[in-house]
Structure formats: C-alpha cells, structure tokens
C-alpha cells in the first residue's frame, strides 16, 4: 500500500538538499524597495541566459510578479545571515540593511553574486508561482563563500 505524501514529508526530503540563499528585491511605483528571502532560485539556461525563482502564493511578494518586472537577485555570502533573516520576516533591530544601486537596480551590498533580471513569464506552479527571468546584468565576488541553507538551518 502506498503511503500518502504529506507536506511535512516533502519539506523533510527537500530539506536534505543544501541550497544557497538569495534576496529578491523589487522596486515599487514610489521607488521604495521591497524584498524577500528565497532559497528556491535556479539558473535555467545559458543560451539565452535565464534564471528563475519561486514565490509562495500566500507571500505578499507574489503581487510583484508581473511579466516585464525587473528584479534584483542577491546571492548571499556566508556573512549575510542577518540580511536573510530580515527579508524572511525575522529582522534584527540592531542590524541595518544596506542596499546599493551601482548596477542600476537595488541589490544587497557586497553579495557573493548578483543578477538584474526581467520577468519574461510568470507560471502558476501549485502553491507557488515561478518567475522565469532573462538575465540583464550579473556579477560575482570570487573571494566570498556562500550562505547555505540545509534542513531548516544555515550552514
């Protein structure tokens, strides 16, 4: 007899896969910046350069998913756990988030790597939406190490 797969089973199995941690940023009409922490980011294609990330249907960030929208994607380095916690809804009042726009769009200051990406397709995927994005600009700091997430903990 086949056991029913529960949400908890899925979370436990998926938690066995170590992922990097990103912060996805978006600019509002009034130029304010909003963001979210995401470990569900992936490089999709080299030619053309495409990336994607997923947003829970219940997250407030899902309202920002529109074809043509531009996003900043900051891949966090090992010393940026407090930045991750902030955008995951656990801010430290002593920690100041620093964004920079030197690449033309707000990104977390001094990340491991970054992308400026434009949504080309928003795809409903069960309890999440996937933003498929073209890469407009990118960069990497080879001297940094990644912030990793594994079994509901940072490594």
C-alpha positions as CSV (number, residue, x, y, z in Angstrom):
1,X,0.0,0.0,0.0
2,X,1.3,3.4,-1.0
3,X,1.6,6.0,1.8
4,X,0.1,9.4,1.2
5,X,2.9,12.0,0.7
6,X,2.3,14.9,3.1
7,X,3.6,18.4,3.1
8,X,5.8,17.5,6.0
9,X,7.3,14.6,4.1
10,X,8.1,16.9,1.2
11,X,9.7,19.5,3.4
12,X,11.8,16.9,5.1
13,X,13.0,15.4,1.8
14,X,13.6,18.9,0.2
15,X,15.5,20.0,3.4
16,X,18.1,17.3,2.6
17,X,19.2,19.4,-0.4
18,X,21.6,22.2,0.6
19,X,20.8,25.5,-1.2
20,X,22.2,28.9,-1.5
21,X,20.2,31.8,-0.1
22,X,19.1,34.8,-2.2
23,X,17.3,38.0,-1.6
24,X,15.0,39.1,-4.4
25,X,14.3,42.8,-4.5
26,X,11.7,44.8,-6.3
27,X,11.1,48.5,-6.7
28,X,7.6,49.9,-6.0
29,X,6.0,52.7,-8.1
30,X,7.0,55.2,-5.3
31,X,10.7,54.0,-5.6
32,X,10.6,52.2,-2.3
33,X,12.3,48.8,-2.2
34,X,10.7,45.5,-1.0
35,X,12.4,42.2,-0.9
36,X,12.1,38.5,0.2
37,X,14.5,35.8,1.1
38,X,14.4,32.8,-1.3
39,X,16.3,29.6,-1.4
40,X,14.3,28.5,-4.4
41,X,16.5,30.1,-7.1
42,X,18.0,28.3,-10.1
43,X,20.0,29.0,-13.2
44,X,17.8,27.7,-16.0
45,X,19.6,28.3,-19.3
46,X,23.0,29.7,-20.5
47,X,21.7,30.5,-24.0
48,X,19.6,32.5,-23.7
49,X,20.6,33.4,-20.1
50,X,17.6,32.6,-17.9
51,X,17.1,32.2,-14.2
52,X,14.0,31.5,-12.1
53,X,12.8,31.8,-8.5
54,X,9.6,30.8,-6.8
55,X,7.2,32.7,-4.5
56,X,4.6,31.2,-2.2
57,X,1.1,32.1,-3.3
58,X,0.5,33.4,0.3
59,X,3.5,35.7,0.3
60,X,2.9,39.4,-0.1
61,X,5.8,39.5,-2.7
62,X,3.6,37.4,-5.1
63,X,1.8,40.7,-6.0
64,X,5.0,41.9,-7.6
65,X,5.3,39.1,-10.1
66,X,4.4,40.5,-13.4
67,X,5.8,39.9,-16.9
68,X,8.2,42.7,-17.6
69,X,9.0,43.4,-14.0
70,X,12.7,43.9,-13.1
71,X,14.2,42.1,-10.0
72,X,17.5,42.3,-8.2
73,X,18.7,38.9,-7.1
74,X,21.5,39.0,-4.5
75,X,23.1,35.6,-3.7
76,X,24.2,35.9,-0.1
77,X,27.7,35.3,1.2
78,X,28.4,33.4,4.5
79,X,28.4,36.7,6.5
80,X,24.9,37.8,5.4
81,X,22.7,35.6,7.6
82,X,21.1,38.7,9.2
83,X,20.2,40.1,5.8
84,X,18.5,36.8,5.0
85,X,16.6,36.7,8.3
86,X,15.4,40.3,7.8
87,X,13.8,39.6,4.5
88,X,12.4,36.3,5.8
89,X,10.5,38.2,8.4
90,X,12.9,38.0,11.4
91,X,14.6,41.4,11.5
92,X,17.3,42.2,14.0
93,X,16.7,45.8,15.2
94,X,20.5,46.2,15.6
95,X,21.3,45.2,12.0
96,X,21.0,47.8,9.3
97,X,20.2,46.5,5.7
98,X,22.4,48.3,3.2
99,X,21.2,48.3,-0.5
100,X,23.2,49.7,-3.3
101,X,22.2,50.8,-6.8
102,X,25.6,50.9,-8.5
103,X,24.4,48.3,-11.1
104,X,21.2,50.3,-11.8
105,X,18.9,48.4,-9.5
106,X,18.8,47.9,-5.7
107,X,20.9,44.9,-4.5
108,X,22.1,43.8,-1.1
109,X,25.5,45.4,-0.6
110,X,28.5,43.2,-1.2
111,X,26.8,39.8,-2.0
112,X,28.6,36.7,-3.2
113,X,26.9,37.2,-6.7
114,X,24.1,39.2,-8.2
115,X,21.7,39.4,-11.1
116,X,19.5,42.1,-12.6
117,X,16.7,40.0,-14.2
118,X,13.5,40.8,-16.1
119,X,10.5,38.5,-15.8
120,X,9.5,37.0,-19.1
121,X,6.9,34.6,-17.8
122,X,5.0,34.1,-14.5
123,X,3.9,30.5,-14.2
124,X,1.5,29.2,-11.5
125,X,3.1,26.0,-10.0
126,X,0.8,24.6,-7.4
127,X,1.2,26.5,-4.1
128,X,3.9,28.8,-5.6
129,X,4.4,31.0,-8.7
130,X,7.6,30.7,-10.7
131,X,9.2,33.8,-12.2
132,X,11.1,32.9,-15.3
133,X,13.5,35.8,-16.0
134,X,16.0,36.9,-18.6
135,X,19.4,37.9,-17.2
136,X,20.1,41.6,-18.0
137,X,23.3,42.0,-15.9
138,X,25.3,39.9,-13.4
139,X,28.4,39.7,-11.3
140,X,30.3,37.7,-8.8
141,X,32.8,38.2,-6.0
142,X,35.2,35.2,-6.1
143,X,36.6,36.0,-2.7
144,X,33.3,35.3,-0.9
145,X,31.9,32.0,0.3
146,X,28.1,31.1,0.1
147,X,25.5,31.2,2.8
148,X,23.9,27.8,2.7
149,X,20.6,26.5,4.0
150,X,20.2,22.8,4.9
151,X,17.5,21.1,7.0
152,X,16.0,24.4,8.1
153,X,19.4,25.7,9.3
154,X,22.1,28.0,8.0
155,X,25.5,26.4,7.4
